[in-house]
Structures are given as C-alpha cells and as structure tokens.
Amino acid sequence: MERCDFVNDDLKLIQITDGLTFGTDALLLAGYVSGKYRSGVELGSGSGIISLLLLSREKIDRVCALEVQEEYAELTKKNAELNGLSYRLETVCADARNYKDRRDFEIAYTNPPYMKLSSGKKCTLDKKNIARHEVMGDIRDFCIASSRLLKYGGSFYAVYRTDRLIDLTSAMRETKIEPKRMTFVHADSDALPSMALVEGRVGGRCGLTLTPPLLIYKDKSHTSYSEDMNYILEHGSFPEKYMRK
C-alpha cells in the first residue's frame, strides 16, 4: 500500500496510500523556517518530508526525526535513504513526550495532530487516527517536549488550525516558548484563514510580528496560485515581507 512520487525540490517520496500524504501544511511549514541551523529535531515526522525539504534546502545541517508509529519511522528512514540524506537524518521511533537527548537542538518543528479525541469523525485506521487526533499527546505535550529539547534561544516552528490557535499560543508561553512571528493562511481573498504558521523562541522576550496573510490562490475558482505562493514553490522560502523585522 505504498506509492513513490516526485515532489518539491525533485525529492522522491514514498507514501503510504491509506495513511496521511504530503500536503500544503507540510510544504508551507518547511518554507516558513528561516535562517540556517546546525541541528534540528522534528516531532512527528510521518513520511519525513518536512525534514527532507529542510535538509535539501540547506536550512539545517543535521536532523533527529522523532516518530511514535514504527511504520512511519521506517518510512522516514526509507525516504532519507532514497534521497541520499540518511547520513544527515537520524530517525528515532519514540514518543516525543518521553524522549530525552543529551544534545541541545537549535530548532524544533512540528505539524502536530490538530483534532481533539472528542472531535471529528475518527478514522478506523489507527495510523490515520494517531496522525489526526491527539491520541499520543496534545499541543501542550509537543511544546513541553520542544522546550526540553531546545537550547536557550532555540527556535520553534509549528503549523496549526486557526480554531485552536489559542491552545497553541497558550501552550507555547506556558512552556517558555514566546511566539515571535505568525502568518495566517487563506485559500483566497474571501476565505477565512484555514491554518496559522507560528515561529517561537525559547526564553524570548514578549513581542509578536503578525505578517501579511498568505493567499494560496489568486482567484476564487482556485485555478492559479498567488504570486507569493509561486515564490514559495520556486524558492522554498517565504518572500521577505513575511520575515520578522
């Protein structure tokens, strides 16, 4: 039940066809990461696509990818080998809530489960249920793990649903990760935001930059990407106007 696709940056990606596949949220999170980091940790790697994009774009030198589901941990490892990046990506099958590491990472990033256990129609497949619902921890757990694994001043990145944004920002501040930059993502100019991209800093001072919103499409029929979205697809990063001053 696997297929291999060519995705952004000419990466080859093996995906589990009855699991969650590569989507816009993962692509945008990889593009939202700014700067250059020596060491990073991903919380919940899935297929490994976010880490692979960051490595191929030279945004991070080395990555430790945590994945609680053994099937997906093996998939991350397989995709790293397929793209010649296994020497820079260490895959660890572990629950982020319990994982400890002697290293202090410079960046942590996550595309976490968005849905509470009590909400939404649960999928009958365990792997989809764990990926979509907070079966193995909620956003507070992911923030606690990130704060524990990051060095002081380290960067935290997440993509999250806007209807649960307060849960994210509250968890960040509670765990000493101060929100520093945020971007709302809209399908088009008439649509409400469907997701938010957030950058935080461990031990950072209070002060949030709310960037211009990102419109994915320039038309209501969703036939053409916006200029900003085309820039992200071409360059693998957001335009300068989305950066924190």
BELRAPE-V351462 format. One line per field, one symbol per residue. psi: psi as a letter, one per 20 degrees, with the letter a starting at -180 (. if undefined). burial: b if it has 9 or more other ideal C-beta (glycine too) atoms within 8 Angstrom, else e. A space follows every 10 residues. Layout:
psi: ???
burial: ???
//
This chain:
psi: lqqpqpaqkk qpopqohjap rpahggghgh hhpqapqhpq ppomhcijhg hgghghjkhq gqqoopphph ghghgggghg ghjkjhiiop ppoqohhipq phqoqhqqqq nrphpqhjqr opqipghhgh hhqlgkqahg hhgggghhiq rpiqqpqqpq qhikhhgghg hghhkkopph qqpppqgaii qqphrppppr ppjqqpopoo rqqppgqiqh ilipqrghgh gghgijrqrh ijqp.
burial: eeeeeebeee bbbbbbeebe ebeebbbbbb bbbeeebebb bbbbbbbbbb bbbbbbbebb ebbbbbbbbe ebbbbbbbbb bbbebeebbe bbbbebbebe eeeebbbbbb bbbebeeeee eeeeeebbbb bbbbeebbbb bbbbbbbebb eeebbbbbbb bbebbebbbe bbbebebbbb bbbbbbebee eebbbbbbbb bbebeeeebe bebbbbbeee eeeeebebbb bbbeebebee ebbee
//
